[in-house]
């Protein structure tokens, strides 16, 4: 029987909305720095997109 590698498992994290926004800003900054160094920044762009989708979903659910 094969077990899922630990890094492939889903983790539930509870943070404030503002902290999620801060993570989005951090991903943008890291991606920009990577691109300035000649790298693609894809890892950070993908993470940014994933976090942004979570934020958009949260905002839709909590819209007044």
Residue pairs with C-beta under 8 A, 6 or more apart in sequence:
15 23
17 55
17 58
20 51
20 54
20 55
20 58
21 55
23 51
24 48
24 51
24 52
24 55
27 44
27 45
27 47
27 48
27 51
28 44
28 48
30 41
30 44
31 41
31 44
31 45
31 48
32 41
34 40
34 41
34 43
34 44
35 41
